[in-house]
Amino acid sequence: MQELFKNIKGDKAIWAVVALLALFSFLPVYSASTNLVYVVGSGTTFGYLLKHGILLALGVAIIYGVHKIPYRYFKGLSIIAMPITILLLIYTLAQGTTIGGANASRWIQVPFVGITFQTSTLASIVLLIHVARYLAKIKNEKITFKESIVPLWLPVFLVLILILPANFSTTAIIFLMVLVLCFLGGYPWKYLAAIVGAGLLGLTMFVLTAKAFPGLFPNRVDTWISRVENFADEGDSEADYQIERAKIAIATGGIVGVGAGKSVMKNFLPQSSSDFIYAIIIEEYGLIGGLTMVFIYLLLLFRIVIVAHKSESTFGKLLVIAAGLPIVFQAFINMAVAVELFPVTGQTLPLVSSGGTSIWMTCLSIGIILSVSAKRQEDLEQIEEEADNQNPLDILSEQL
């Protein structure tokens, strides 16, 4: 065990946050799985718990493996991964809209394994690393907007266009994260304003096309519009079933909650173990549990900022922001949806909600952050070692 801890590098607080969220997630996932077992009639509660444990174990293995990779290698990996990711997105979009009779326009089925994989989550990470690499490359250069269109914005808009028909919320989050990363990376704000305008124009054209040709993107635009309308119209509880049940769960929780595993609304709330797990957490652990979750994600954000600040290279700083900021942003989007501060988006609570792709991609991002942190730690250890091995007379002569 001691040898294992010696091999674990990087920010210890981030490791602690990951361990805390992963261990805690077993309680709400196990509790909410009764909805699938007794209401839907699928599987067993122990089976869902075991599956969640296996997914988390693989996620921790991903963190450990990735954090051992020197972060400078991610520059080259993003170049290799970008065309592969685009091909995966094209395949996902072209494969059809169902897997086993269910809507599957966001997933592909992995052959021989029998699991599904959401390609947009991988695309998000790869794209943001690509943007971080480009911004680090031009950091001390003066470029024109025209020069950045092909190397920077062409991959961005290509990825967004391929994700948009199936998943508007993920597209919007990725676009926002790209804009934030570009702003922090020193990309001229006047160029960003032009990109925002182009993005809004592209979205308008997509909506108009979908309305003019309903068979081209069936039900997607109507779903987006209905979610926004339901969010604005509180009186239409019939169409806003999920939010209404989530609000009941939150109101039931009170200050200290009804107790672990004693949630009632998990049996009536669809996606209680994934998209709306925060409502179940508040019902079972109360306002105290809900605020604790907020604090943990804020702590994660704080440590991400610290790691980015301490990194000595521009790419390291931007890489940490690219990998870490979407995790925290997604967490707050999930919690905002549960308390009706935001329309329903389908975003999970990182490291807490059940699901394979979301857990693994979150762990991949955390591994990247820890890789940057580990490099800083190794540099400090090397400096200390060199100082210990240096002759005291040499030090004195240097000072004189």
Beta strands, then each sheet from edge to edge (+ up, - down):
strand 1: 98-99
strand 2: 102-103
strand 3: 107-109
strand 4: 116-118
sheet 1: 1+ 2-
sheet 2: 3+ 4-
end
